[in-house]
Amino acid sequence: MPSTLPDGAPPPADGALPPAALAEFGTRPFGIYLHVPFCTTRCGYCDFNTYTAEELGSGPGASRASWADGAIAEIRLARRVLGTKNVPVSTIFVGGGTPSLLPAADLGRVIRAVRDEFGLAPEVEISTEANPESAGPAWFDGLLDAGFTRVSLGMQSARPHVLAVLDRVHTPGRPAETTAEARKAGFDHVNLDLIYGAPGETLDDWRASVAAAIDAGPDHVSAYALIVEEGTRLAARIRRGELPAPDDDDLADKYESADDTLTEAGFSWYEVSNWATSAPARCRHNELYWTGGHWWGIGPGAHSHVGGTRWWNVKHPAAWAARLSSGESPAHAREVLDAETRRVERVLLEIRLADGLDAAVLDDAGRAAASEILADGLVDADRYAGGRLVLTRRGRLLADAVVHHLVG
């Protein structure tokens, strides 16, 4: 759905938030997202805000060595903007890019800065993404010492030819080795990310990847359908006819296969693309996003949301660092969401959860549409009778269409 200000509005130089947003701060869980924009190589399907060393050069603020200092400066800015209200951080998530390219000591310095400025909730979840090729035992030991509680590893596939199409550089067996290393270091919670639907991937290839992920011993698996993003190398190859585009029927078959296999192995879905072996194994930071929590995004291109105000930072690491070094906010633009936009976004996100959506969130047209969706077998009849819309598996396959019907 379009936002109320599609292009964003210029934010204040000091990053100040509207009084209504500050008044709402603290009424919901608060998280910190830390964006690490560095990669050794760029995967052909990726459109995230990432840079290789060759692209960045050696200008001020553009190096891995200076990232932690910039992140700490933005954390201190966040404290100034949000005021003195005591709202300890519930979750921290380090994403990228490739966070495992940074020393664990640098990540630890940033976590300590969050603790010093905001405090950490007693059961805080601290996660990081990692590339299997750049993570190892010493790095995991350092993370554990810094307070990290969860690791998410980019596996994507167990088949070499699928990894090659995706431009992934790790060897097929390395994610399992890295999972074992993280477990040995003391991490109870390890996720493996998978992608299905890559050109040339057969159903047997996908089944082998899911089986390999389960055999590696994580307590969480994420499985995402390949989305061909405009501007990526993969999109260009498909446009030139070098590779076929993903097929919807193939994607549906692979989703159902993964759901069957993961369920049989003791995993339960809690969001359309995420399965966990227990409630503690779920990613609470992502749940914060999906349930309308507040978060501050630290780093180049990072997005934030507090009390209905959403903003995003300048994308280039050097520009981000320059803003912070001059005492200015690195925010590039922002939008203040009206009540209707917030309601629509709640429908869009919460319908994807196993806990479902409170039917009271729907407007009159949405309630009429919900009856049709129920008749089509896309939501669970028993849960609907109790006032919640929970997708059936067929509904999960058609989640985007369900949202379209519910919000018009």
C-alpha positions, 0 to 999 in steps of 0.5 A: 500500500502507498504511504501517506508521503511516498517520497518522504519529507525532509527531516530536521537536521537534529533528527527531532521527532514529532511530539506525538511520536515521542509520547507513544515511545515506550508503549510498545517494545523497543528494538535497535537495528544495526546495518553493516553495509559491507560485502566481499562480493555482491550476490546477483539477486540482492538489492540491499544497501551494500558495498564492496571495498572497491566500490567504497574506496578509502574515503572518510567513513567508508571503511569497515574500521570506522563503522563502529564509531559511526554506529556509536555516534548514531546511538548517542544521537538516538538517546538525545532525540528520544529523551530521558524516558526509561525504555530498555532495548528488548531486541538488537539485530545486526544485519547487512551486508555481511556483519561477519566481516567485522571483528567481534570486538567492534560489534561488542563495542556497539552493543555496550554503547546501546546498553550504556545509553538505553539499558537492556531488557532482562531477556534481551535478544541480540542477533547477528547475520553471518556469512558461513565463509567469514564466520568461525569459532573465534568470532562466535566466542567473541560474540558470546562474550559481547552478549549476543544470543542468536546467530542467523546464517545465510545458507540459501541452498545445498546445491552448488549450481543453485549457489552459483546462480545466486552468486553465493561464494560459500561451499555447500557444506560450510553452513552446517560446519558453521552451525556446529561452530556456533553451537559449540561456542554456546549459542542456543539459537541458530537460524539458517536462511534458505531461498527457493525458486532460483533458476535451474533449481529442481524440486529435488534440489530444494528438498535436499537443501531443506533436509541439509538445513534440518540435519545441520541442527538449527532451531530456526529456519527461514525459507523465502521465495526468490524475488527478482528485484529490478536493478539486480544482476539476476534481473538483467540476466532474466531480462536478456533471456539467459535464465528463466523467471521464477514460476509461481506453481513451482514456488508453491510446490516448494513452499508446501514441500518445505512446510511438510518437511519442517513440520515433520522435523519438529518445526512450527511456522509462526510467520509465513516464511519462518519456522521454529522448534519452540517459542524461545527459538522465534526471532523476537526482533522480527516479531517486533517489526511484524507487530508494530513495535518501535525501532531505531535503525542505525547505519547507512540506509537503515530505516526506523519507526517510532510512534507512527513516524518512519524515517530512513538514513542516507545510503552511502557510508561516507555520507552517513559518517559525515552527517554524524561527525558534523553533529547532524542526523543522518536521516534522509527523509521521513513520513508521518503515518496517518491512522488509516495507513497504520491500520492497513499496515497492521493488516498486511503484517499481522495476517502473516503470523500464526497468531493471526489478525484481530478481526476488529482491525478490519473496516466494514469492507474488510469484514465482508471480504473476510467472509469470502476468504473464509468461504474460500478456505484461506483462513481457519474457521475455528479461529475465525469464529473466535474473532481472529483471522489465521491463514490456512496453508492455502491462505499462506500461499495466497497471503498477498491476495488475502491482504489485497482483499482485506484492505481493497 
